[in-house]
Amino acid sequence: MHWRIAIIPILMVLVAALGAGCAGTGPGPTPTPTPATEMSTPPTTVETPPVTTPGSLEPGPTVTVPPVFDIAVQVLRESNTFTRKISVIFQGGKGQFITQEIDVKVTHEDGTTETKSITRPESGSIQAGSTLTFTGTNLDRVEITATLNGVSYKIYDQLLPLISRS
């Protein structure tokens, strides 16, 4: 008798998942394969030194994560002209438990780029409040790509000018 009670929620989740896949109004984003990597137990931050090839300061299109897997990130630009700090904070959401990785690329005004990632630990999920910090310039482009269940979504792409308070 107990197994019958357990089947009902499973069937409801399956029906919701199938319905979410069929409710779109247009073609969905093309899945971008991500290489399989071994994940460590604690969340890790991977830092890449600035690349010498020039990046573009022109923001591109973004996509919306399906509402049933919605996640939130917050991008903060410090107005201090000395530190020029840019913070990207993962705030969680409905898709937190299927989010495998958050990749952030910052393109500086001189064309150099810097990339950092937050990766899901082997057991658990990326914790809300996980933060990546960059040292910006007078004008920076911030691109955020989230990988959920093996599908990558470019969820943020904006220019962040340094606005000093007078």
C-alpha positions in Angstrom: 0.0 0.0 0.0 2.9 2.4 0.8 4.4 2.1 -2.7 1.1 3.4 -4.2 1.3 6.5 -2.1 4.9 7.1 -3.3 4.0 6.7 -7.0 1.5 9.6 -7.0 4.1 12.4 -6.3 6.4 10.8 -8.8 3.7 10.8 -11.5 2.9 14.4 -10.7 6.5 15.4 -11.1 6.8 13.6 -14.4 3.6 15.2 -15.8 4.9 18.7 -14.7 8.2 18.0 -16.4 6.6 16.9 -19.6 4.2 19.8 -19.5 7.0 22.3 -19.0 8.9 20.9 -22.1 5.8 21.3 -24.2 4.7 24.7 -23.1 7.3 26.8 -25.0 6.2 29.3 -27.6 9.2 28.9 -29.9 12.3 26.9 -30.4 14.3 26.4 -27.2 18.0 27.2 -26.8 20.4 24.7 -28.4 22.0 22.6 -25.8 25.7 23.2 -25.4 27.6 20.1 -24.4 29.7 20.6 -21.3 32.7 18.4 -20.7 32.3 15.9 -17.9 34.4 16.9 -14.9 35.0 15.3 -11.6 33.4 17.4 -8.9 35.0 17.9 -5.5 33.0 17.9 -2.3 33.0 21.6 -1.4 32.0 24.2 -4.0 35.0 25.3 -5.9 35.9 28.6 -7.5 38.1 28.3 -10.5 40.1 31.4 -11.5 41.6 31.9 -14.9 44.2 34.7 -15.4 43.3 37.4 -17.9 43.5 36.4 -21.6 45.5 38.5 -24.0 43.1 38.2 -26.9 40.8 41.2 -27.0 37.2 40.6 -26.0 34.1 42.5 -27.2 32.4 45.1 -25.1 29.2 44.7 -27.1 26.5 42.8 -25.1 24.8 39.9 -26.9 21.4 38.2 -26.5 20.5 36.2 -23.4 18.0 33.4 -22.9 15.5 32.8 -20.1 15.7 29.6 -18.1 12.4 27.7 -18.1 10.3 29.0 -15.2 10.3 25.6 -13.4 14.1 25.8 -13.2 14.4 29.5 -12.5 17.6 30.7 -10.8 18.7 34.2 -9.7 22.1 35.9 -9.7 22.8 39.4 -8.6 25.6 41.6 -10.1 26.9 44.4 -7.9 29.3 47.2 -9.1 31.1 49.0 -6.3 31.2 52.7 -7.0 34.6 53.1 -5.2 37.0 54.3 -8.0 40.0 52.8 -6.1 38.8 49.2 -5.7 36.4 48.9 -8.7 35.0 45.7 -7.3 32.4 43.7 -9.3 30.6 40.9 -7.3 28.4 38.2 -8.8 26.2 36.5 -6.2 24.3 33.2 -6.8 20.9 33.6 -5.0 19.4 30.2 -5.7 15.9 29.5 -7.0 13.8 26.6 -8.2 16.6 25.3 -10.4 19.3 25.5 -7.7 19.5 21.7 -7.2 20.0 21.1 -10.9 22.5 23.9 -11.5 25.8 22.3 -12.3 27.9 25.4 -12.9 27.8 29.2 -13.0 30.4 30.7 -15.4 31.2 34.4 -15.2 33.3 36.2 -17.9 34.3 39.8 -17.4 35.6 41.7 -20.4 37.5 44.9 -19.4 37.7 48.1 -21.4 41.2 47.2 -22.7 39.8 44.0 -24.2 41.3 41.6 -21.6 39.0 39.0 -20.2 38.8 37.2 -16.8 36.7 34.1 -16.2 35.7 32.4 -12.9 33.2 29.6 -12.1 31.2 28.2 -9.3 30.8 24.5 -9.6 28.3 22.2 -7.8 29.9 19.9 -5.3 29.6 16.1 -5.8 26.9 15.9 -3.3 24.4 18.7 -2.8 24.0 21.9 -4.7 25.6 25.3 -5.3 24.9 27.2 -2.1 22.9 30.4 -2.3 25.2 33.3 -1.4 28.2 31.8 -3.3 30.1 34.9 -4.7 32.6 35.6 -7.3 34.6 38.8 -7.2 36.4 40.7 -9.9 38.5 43.8 -10.1 36.9 46.0 -12.8 37.9 48.9 -14.9 36.0 52.1 -16.0 33.8 50.0 -18.3 33.3 46.2 -18.0 31.1 43.7 -19.8 29.7 40.9 -17.5 28.5 37.7 -19.1 26.9 34.9 -16.9 26.3 31.4 -18.3 24.5 28.8 -16.1 24.6 25.1 -16.8 21.5 23.2 -15.7 21.2 19.5 -16.3 23.9 19.7 -19.0 22.2 22.6 -20.9 23.9 26.0 -20.9 21.9 29.3 -20.7 23.5 32.7 -21.1 21.4 34.4 -18.5 23.1 37.8 -18.2 25.1 40.0 -20.5 25.5 43.7 -19.7 27.9 46.6 -19.6 28.8 47.9 -16.2 30.3 51.4 -16.3 32.0 52.7 -13.2 29.8 55.4 -11.7 31.6 57.4 -9.0 29.6 59.2 -6.4 30.5 62.8 -6.1 
